[in-house]
Amino acid sequence: MLPDKLREHGVVGAGGAGFPTCVKAQSQVEFMIANGAECEPLIHKDAELMKHFPAEILAGMNSMMDAVGARAGKFGVKTKNAASIEALKGSLQSDRIEFVMLGDFYPSGDEYELVYSATGRLIPPAGIPLNVGCVVNNVETLYNVRMAEQDQPVTRKFLSVCGAVREPKSFWAPVGAPFRDLIALAGGAAVEDFGVFVSGVMMGALTFDLDEVVSKTTGGLIVLPRSHYLMTRRTRSQREMNRIGKSACDQCSYCTEFCPRYLLGYEVQPHKVMRSLAFSVSGADMWNQWSELCCACGLCTLYACPEDLYPKEACDDGKRGRRAAGLKFVQQKPVEVHPMKEFRRVPLANLRRRLQIEEYERETPFEEVAFQPAAVRIKMRQHAGEAAAPVVRQGQKVKAGQPVGRVEEGRLGAHVHASIDGKVRSVSPEYVEIEAN
């Protein structure tokens, strides 16, 4: 059974969420949707994956379609990725799969956006694609589905290293490999003082720790100078963001008018959430209810706001506060697409200019690299659900592909596996460190 193979071999959503794919494979739906939209600025790893491994992706998609009983497959891919489309069409052996051509907009890869583009269906507020008869998988996840069918666990991650590096490229990296090694494989940083956006400048995390390691959900590394505009924006504290917003927000509502979820018909209104920073007499809970359906795409903060304020971060804070208080927002109005939706799309080129990263927009060609890290650190939590529990001991010899962490049967989570041959150097509830032979 496919779900059993996916669980045993640790397949999770490779696009970022890390949801265990075995759970999706147990659904029964009408449509299986492949997400090849890849809308984070500068990252092109999915385009490279589709170009070089189309047969494996399509085989994984067919297997998922069979497992979930889908009557049709929808493959979402941007029209601009002509080489990827040509490769996929050349490997297509099923008339059950059709391509959904997408424009070069942000965030066209959001599940709610993609389901609507592919099927015309609107997911219920706070719902999931399953609620409208769909399952969505990232293209790398589908590649991993095919590998799991061949009894190959997830031990590698396909990613791009780009930005201020000398040789931007895409390649396979062992799970658990340190960032410093991956940056070196891309020719090293082109600047002395830099930070690294992990998996994207919009929805990814910022780190300055080059000993951080690759996980099953790492989409790429974007190196930018420490002095860059985005570094300044991201390194402010929540308190400072709130103080600036309290003093400067003039309620222009651009953040709401450009919000992709609002334009789809969901009651997300960041400009009202910003009122919680100042209108304390009326109560933050009253304003923060408009944050709960926010998808955290960052468009309001990094593109829409003319004053460089932080509505996305205010929404994040509002959601945390409401969860802690046990409050839940339920949308009362029916979901109806805004009549201006198609006219307020944000092209990637415009977004890159607004983010001041246009100079870093370059191809990241796939390259087979012979890379063996001296050691890897395999995190026990690389997925949604419970962390895996280590099943190896210090000093034990392990082989690549061998389980080093397992999740108890019946629990939501994913097993994790050694990515190199070697000896276990240390074990903790958070990770297993393996030293290469």
C-alpha positions as CSV (number, residue, x, y, z in Angstrom):
1,M,0.0,0.0,0.0
2,L,1.3,3.4,-1.0
3,P,0.5,5.2,2.4
4,D,2.6,2.6,4.2
5,K,5.6,3.1,1.9
6,L,5.3,6.9,2.3
7,R,5.2,6.6,6.1
8,E,8.1,4.1,6.3
9,H,10.3,6.2,4.0
10,G,9.5,9.6,5.6
11,V,7.9,11.4,2.8
12,V,6.5,14.8,3.8
13,G,5.5,18.0,2.0
14,A,8.7,19.3,0.5
15,G,7.3,22.7,-0.4
16,G,7.6,24.0,3.1
17,A,4.7,22.8,5.3
18,G,6.1,19.3,5.9
19,F,2.7,17.6,6.3
20,P,3.1,13.8,6.2
21,T,2.2,12.7,2.7
22,C,1.0,9.3,3.9
23,V,-2.1,11.0,5.4
24,K,-2.9,12.7,2.1
25,A,-2.5,9.4,0.3
26,Q,-5.3,7.9,2.4
27,S,-7.9,10.6,1.2
28,Q,-10.5,10.0,-1.4
29,V,-10.8,13.1,-3.7
30,E,-11.8,14.2,-7.3
31,F,-8.6,16.1,-8.1
32,M,-4.9,15.5,-7.5
33,I,-3.1,18.8,-8.0
34,A,0.7,19.1,-8.5
35,N,2.1,22.4,-7.3
36,G,4.9,23.5,-9.6
37,A,4.1,27.2,-9.2
38,E,7.2,28.2,-7.2
39,C,6.5,31.8,-6.5
40,E,9.1,32.9,-4.0
41,P,11.4,35.5,-5.6
42,L,14.9,34.3,-6.7
43,I,14.3,30.6,-6.0
44,H,14.0,28.4,-9.1
45,K,14.7,24.9,-7.8
46,D,11.2,23.5,-8.7
47,A,11.7,24.7,-12.3
48,E,15.0,22.8,-12.4
49,L,13.5,19.7,-10.8
50,M,10.7,19.6,-13.4
51,K,13.2,20.1,-16.2
52,H,15.6,17.3,-15.2
53,F,13.3,14.8,-13.4
54,P,9.9,15.0,-15.2
55,A,9.4,11.2,-15.5
56,E,9.8,10.7,-11.7
57,I,7.5,13.6,-10.8
58,L,4.7,12.4,-13.2
59,A,5.1,8.8,-12.0
60,G,4.7,10.0,-8.4
61,M,1.7,12.0,-9.4
62,N,0.0,9.0,-11.1
63,S,0.6,6.9,-8.0
64,M,-1.0,9.5,-5.8
65,M,-3.9,9.8,-8.2
66,D,-4.4,6.1,-8.0
67,A,-4.2,6.1,-4.2
68,V,-6.7,8.9,-3.7
69,G,-9.0,7.8,-6.5
70,A,-8.7,11.1,-8.4
71,R,-10.6,11.2,-11.7
72,A,-8.2,13.9,-13.0
73,G,-4.9,15.4,-12.3
74,K,-4.1,19.1,-12.5
75,F,-0.5,20.1,-12.9
76,G,0.1,23.8,-12.0
77,V,3.1,25.3,-13.7
78,K,4.1,28.8,-14.7
79,T,3.9,29.6,-18.5
80,K,7.4,31.2,-18.2
81,N,9.0,27.9,-17.4
82,A,8.9,26.7,-21.0
83,A,11.8,24.2,-20.7
84,S,10.1,22.6,-17.7
85,I,6.8,22.3,-19.5
86,E,8.4,20.8,-22.6
87,A,10.2,18.2,-20.4
88,L,7.0,17.3,-18.6
89,K,5.0,17.0,-21.8
90,G,7.7,14.8,-23.3
91,S,7.4,12.4,-20.3
92,L,3.6,12.5,-20.0
93,Q,2.0,9.1,-20.5
94,S,-1.4,9.7,-19.1
95,D,-4.4,11.5,-20.5
96,R,-5.7,11.9,-17.0
97,I,-3.3,14.8,-16.3
98,E,-3.7,18.3,-17.7
99,F,-1.6,21.3,-17.3
100,V,-2.8,24.5,-15.6
101,M,-0.8,27.4,-16.9
102,L,-0.1,30.1,-14.4
103,G,1.1,33.6,-14.7
104,D,4.3,34.9,-13.0
105,F,2.5,36.3,-10.0
106,Y,3.0,36.1,-6.2
107,P,1.7,34.0,-4.5
108,S,0.4,31.8,-7.2
109,G,1.7,28.7,-5.3
110,D,-0.5,29.3,-2.3
111,E,-2.9,26.3,-2.0
112,Y,-6.0,28.4,-1.9
113,E,-4.9,30.2,-5.1
114,L,-3.9,27.1,-6.9
115,V,-7.0,25.1,-6.1
116,Y,-9.1,28.0,-7.4
117,S,-7.0,28.4,-10.5
118,A,-7.1,24.6,-11.2
119,T,-10.7,23.8,-10.4
120,G,-12.6,27.1,-9.8
121,R,-13.4,25.9,-6.3
122,L,-13.0,28.0,-3.2
123,I,-11.7,26.2,0.0
124,P,-13.9,27.1,3.0
125,P,-12.5,29.6,5.4
126,A,-9.8,28.0,7.6
127,G,-10.3,24.8,5.5
128,I,-8.0,22.6,3.5
129,P,-8.1,21.4,-0.1
130,L,-9.7,18.1,1.0
131,N,-12.9,20.1,1.8
132,V,-13.4,20.7,-1.9
133,G,-12.3,17.3,-3.2
134,C,-8.7,18.1,-3.8
135,V,-5.2,17.0,-2.7
136,V,-2.2,19.2,-3.4
137,N,1.4,18.1,-3.5
138,N,4.6,20.0,-4.3
139,V,6.5,18.6,-7.3
140,E,9.4,17.5,-5.2
141,T,7.0,15.7,-2.9
142,L,5.8,13.7,-5.9
143,Y,9.4,12.9,-6.9
144,N,9.8,11.5,-3.3
145,V,6.6,9.5,-3.7
146,R,8.2,7.8,-6.7
147,M,11.4,7.2,-4.8
148,A,9.5,5.7,-1.8
149,E,7.8,3.3,-4.2
150,Q,11.3,2.1,-5.1
151,D,12.1,1.8,-1.3
152,Q,14.3,4.9,-1.2
153,P,13.7,7.0,1.9
154,V,14.0,10.8,1.9
155,T,17.7,11.4,2.6
156,R,18.3,14.3,0.1
157,K,16.8,17.7,-0.5
158,F,16.7,19.5,-3.9
159,L,17.4,23.2,-3.4
160,S,18.8,26.4,-4.9
161,V,21.6,28.5,-3.5
162,C,21.4,32.0,-4.9
163,G,21.6,35.7,-4.2
164,A,25.0,37.2,-3.4
165,V,26.9,34.0,-4.3
166,R,29.5,33.6,-7.1
167,E,27.9,30.5,-8.8
168,P,24.1,30.3,-8.2
169,K,23.0,26.7,-8.8
170,S,20.5,24.0,-7.8
171,F,21.6,20.6,-6.6
172,W,20.8,17.6,-4.3
173,A,22.1,18.0,-0.7
174,P,22.1,15.5,2.1
175,V,19.5,16.2,4.7
176,G,21.4,17.5,7.8
177,A,24.2,19.1,5.8
178,P,25.3,22.6,7.2
179,F,24.5,25.7,5.3
180,R,28.2,26.8,5.1
181,D,29.0,23.7,3.0
182,L,26.2,24.5,0.6
183,I,27.2,28.1,0.2
184,A,30.8,26.9,-0.6
185,L,29.3,24.6,-3.3
186,A,27.9,27.8,-4.9
187,G,31.3,29.4,-5.1
188,G,31.0,31.1,-1.7
189,A,29.4,34.4,-0.7
190,A,30.3,37.3,-2.9
191,V,30.2,39.7,0.1
192,E,32.0,39.5,3.4
193,D,29.1,40.3,5.8
194,F,25.8,38.5,5.0
195,G,22.7,36.8,6.2
196,V,20.8,33.9,4.7
197,F,17.1,33.7,4.0
198,V,16.1,30.1,4.3
199,S,13.4,29.0,1.8
200,G,12.5,32.5,0.7
201,V,12.6,36.2,1.4
202,M,8.8,36.5,1.7
203,M,7.8,33.5,3.8
204,G,11.2,32.0,4.8
205,A,13.3,32.5,7.9
206,L,16.4,34.7,8.3
207,T,19.6,33.2,9.9
208,F,23.2,34.2,10.4
209,D,24.1,30.8,11.7
210,L,26.0,28.9,9.0
211,D,26.0,25.7,11.2
212,E,22.2,25.5,10.6
213,V,21.3,22.4,8.6
214,V,19.2,21.3,5.7
215,S,15.8,19.7,6.5
216,K,13.2,18.0,4.3
217,T,11.4,21.3,3.8
218,T,14.4,23.6,3.0
219,G,13.6,25.2,-0.4
220,G,16.8,27.1,-0.9
221,L,19.3,29.5,0.6
222,I,19.3,33.2,-0.5
223,V,22.5,35.0,0.5
224,L,22.1,38.8,0.9
225,P,24.5,41.5,2.3
226,R,24.0,42.3,5.9
227,S,23.3,45.9,4.9
228,H,20.5,45.0,2.5
229,Y,17.1,46.6,3.0
230,L,15.4,43.2,3.7
231,M,17.9,42.5,6.5
232,T,17.0,45.8,8.2
233,R,13.4,45.0,7.8
234,R,13.6,41.5,9.2
235,T,15.9,42.1,12.2
236,R,13.6,44.6,14.0
237,S,11.9,43.3,17.1
238,Q,8.2,42.8,17.4
239,R,8.1,45.6,19.9
240,E,9.8,48.0,17.5
241,M,7.5,46.9,14.7
242,N,4.5,47.6,16.8
243,R,5.8,51.0,18.0
244,I,6.4,52.1,14.4
245,G,2.9,50.8,13.3
246,K,1.2,52.5,16.2
247,S,2.7,55.9,15.3
248,A,2.6,55.8,11.5
249,C,-0.3,53.7,10.2
250,D,-2.8,56.0,8.6
251,Q,-5.4,53.3,7.7
252,C,-4.9,53.6,3.9
253,S,-6.0,49.9,3.7
254,Y,-3.6,49.1,0.8
255,C,-2.4,46.1,2.9
256,T,-6.0,44.7,2.7
257,E,-6.7,45.7,-0.9
258,F,-3.6,43.7,-2.1
259,C,-4.1,40.7,0.2
260,P,-4.5,37.6,-1.9
261,R,-6.8,35.9,0.6
262,Y,-9.0,39.0,0.9
263,L,-9.2,39.1,-2.9
264,L,-10.3,35.5,-3.0
265,G,-13.2,36.4,-0.6
266,Y,-11.8,35.6,2.9
267,E,-12.3,38.0,5.7
268,V,-8.6,39.0,6.2
269,Q,-8.2,42.7,6.8
270,P,-4.7,43.6,7.9
271,H,-5.5,47.3,8.2
272,K,-8.0,46.5,10.9
273,V,-5.5,44.4,12.7
274,M,-3.1,47.4,12.7
275,R,-5.7,49.2,14.8
276,S,-5.0,46.8,17.7
277,L,-1.6,48.5,18.1
278,A,-3.3,51.8,19.0
279,F,-7.0,51.4,19.8
280,S,-6.5,49.7,23.1
281,V,-9.7,50.9,24.6
282,S,-11.8,49.0,22.2
283,G,-9.7,45.9,22.8
284,A,-7.2,44.1,20.6
285,D,-9.3,41.0,20.3
286,M,-11.9,43.0,18.4
287,W,-9.4,44.0,15.7
288,N,-7.2,40.8,15.8
289,Q,-10.1,38.6,14.6
290,W,-9.3,39.9,11.1
291,S,-5.9,38.3,11.3
292,E,-7.0,34.7,11.7
293,L,-7.4,33.7,8.1
294,C,-4.1,35.4,7.0
295,C,-1.8,33.0,5.1
296,A,1.4,35.0,6.1
297,C,2.5,35.5,2.5
298,G,4.1,38.8,3.5
299,L,2.7,40.8,0.6
300,C,1.2,43.4,2.8
301,T,4.4,44.1,4.7
302,L,6.9,43.9,1.9
303,Y,4.9,45.2,-1.1
304,A,1.6,46.9,-0.3
305,C,2.3,49.2,2.6
306,P,3.5,52.6,1.4
307,E,5.1,53.4,4.8
308,D,7.1,50.2,5.2
309,L,5.1,49.1,8.2
310,Y,4.5,45.5,9.4
311,P,0.8,44.4,9.0
312,K,1.8,40.7,8.4
313,E,3.7,40.6,11.6
314,A,0.8,42.3,13.4
315,C,-1.4,39.5,12.0
316,D,1.1,36.9,13.2
317,D,1.0,38.5,16.7
318,G,-2.8,38.7,16.6
319,K,-3.1,35.0,15.7
320,R,-0.8,34.0,18.6
321,G,-2.8,36.1,21.0
322,R,-6.1,34.7,20.0
323,R,-4.9,31.1,20.1
324,A,-3.5,31.7,23.6
325,A,-6.9,33.1,24.7
326,G,-8.8,30.2,23.1
327,L,-10.6,32.5,20.7
328,K,-11.7,31.3,17.2
329,F,-12.9,33.4,14.3
330,V,-15.7,32.0,12.1
331,Q,-16.4,33.8,8.8
332,Q,-20.1,34.5,8.5
333,K,-20.1,35.8,4.9
334,P,-20.0,33.4,1.9
335,V,-16.6,33.3,0.1
336,E,-17.0,35.3,-3.0
337,V,-14.1,36.4,-5.3
338,H,-13.4,40.1,-5.3
339,P,-14.3,41.7,-8.7
340,M,-10.9,43.3,-8.8
341,K,-8.9,40.2,-8.0
342,E,-7.4,39.7,-11.5
343,F,-6.4,43.4,-11.7
344,R,-4.5,43.4,-8.4
345,R,-2.1,40.5,-9.0
346,V,1.5,41.3,-8.1
347,P,4.0,40.3,-10.9
348,L,7.2,38.8,-9.6
349,A,9.2,41.5,-11.5
350,N,7.4,44.2,-9.6
351,L,7.9,42.5,-6.3
352,R,11.7,42.0,-6.9
353,R,12.0,45.7,-7.7
354,R,10.1,46.6,-4.5
355,L,12.3,44.2,-2.5
356,Q,15.5,45.7,-4.1
357,I,16.7,42.2,-5.2
358,E,16.4,42.6,-9.0
359,E,20.2,42.4,-9.4
360,Y,20.2,38.9,-7.9
361,E,17.6,37.5,-10.3
362,R,19.7,34.8,-12.1
363,E,19.3,31.3,-13.3
364,T,20.2,28.5,-10.9
365,P,21.1,25.6,-13.2
366,F,21.0,22.1,-11.9
367,E,24.4,20.5,-11.3
368,E,25.3,17.1,-10.1
369,V,27.7,17.7,-7.3
370,A,29.9,15.1,-5.6
371,F,29.4,16.3,-2.0
372,Q,30.1,14.4,1.2
373,P,29.8,16.5,4.3
374,A,32.1,15.7,7.2
375,A,29.1,15.4,9.4
376,V,25.3,15.8,9.3
377,R,22.8,16.8,12.0
378,I,19.5,15.0,11.4
379,K,16.6,16.9,13.1
380,M,14.0,14.8,14.7
381,R,11.3,17.4,13.8
382,Q,11.3,18.2,10.0
383,H,7.6,17.9,9.6
384,A,4.1,18.7,10.9
385,G,3.0,16.6,13.9
386,E,5.2,15.0,16.6
387,A,8.9,14.9,16.6
388,A,10.5,11.5,15.8
389,A,12.2,9.7,18.7
390,P,15.8,8.6,18.2
391,V,16.3,4.9,17.6
392,V,20.1,4.8,17.5
393,R,22.7,5.3,20.2
394,Q,26.0,7.2,20.4
395,G,28.9,5.3,18.7
396,Q,26.6,3.1,16.6
397,K,27.5,2.7,12.9
398,V,24.7,3.6,10.4
399,K,24.2,3.4,6.7
400,A,22.5,6.1,4.5
401,G,18.8,5.4,4.4
402,Q,18.7,3.7,7.8
403,P,16.0,5.0,10.2
404,V,17.5,7.1,13.0
405,G,14.2,8.4,14.3
406,R,10.7,7.0,14.3
407,V,7.2,8.3,15.2
408,E,5.0,6.0,17.2
409,E,2.4,4.1,15.1
410,G,-0.9,6.0,14.9
411,R,0.7,9.4,15.6
412,L,1.0,12.2,13.1
413,G,4.6,12.7,12.1
414,A,7.3,11.2,9.9
415,H,10.3,8.9,10.3
416,V,13.8,10.4,9.7
417,H,16.8,8.6,8.1
418,A,20.5,8.8,8.0
419,S,21.7,10.7,4.9
420,I,25.3,9.4,4.9
421,D,27.2,6.4,6.0
422,G,29.0,7.0,9.3
423,K,29.1,6.8,13.1
424,V,26.6,8.4,15.4
425,R,28.5,11.2,17.2
426,S,25.7,12.4,19.5
427,V,22.0,11.8,20.2
428,S,19.4,14.1,21.7
429,P,15.6,14.5,21.6
430,E,16.2,17.2,19.0
431,Y,18.7,15.6,16.6
432,V,21.0,12.8,15.7
433,E,24.5,13.8,14.6
434,I,26.4,11.5,12.3
435,E,30.1,11.7,11.5
436,A,31.0,10.5,8.0
437,N,33.2,7.4,7.6
